[in-house]
Amino acid sequence: MFRFLLRFLGYLLLAGGFVALVYDGARSIANNGLRITPLSDLLFTLFKDRASALQATVEGVAPWLWQVLVLPLTLAPASLLGLGLGAILLWLGQPAREPIGFLTRP
């Protein structure tokens, strides 16, 4: 059940990353320049009210955590994060490999 959930979320993130990559490519072609959507823009588009409170919440837990970890992640391209995290989840959710070299018949 856990592997199924990992694979399902992995495929969803992989598809979302691919859609974001196509969207960035279409915007880049239309604007005659490279346009990349950062994760912060995607978060503000999807979660308008809650995204603005993210910084205050993270700084309430640990003030250094915003500058060291969360801010660089929000400035990273959303397509690459989706593709990378989706690939990692698919790798973690893969079924166990069959052992090689064991006899199955007596």
Summary of the structure (lengths in Angstrom):
residues: 106
radius of gyration: 19.3
end to end distance: 32.8
largest distance: 68.1
contacts: 264
relative contact order: 0.22
helix: 74%
strand: 2%
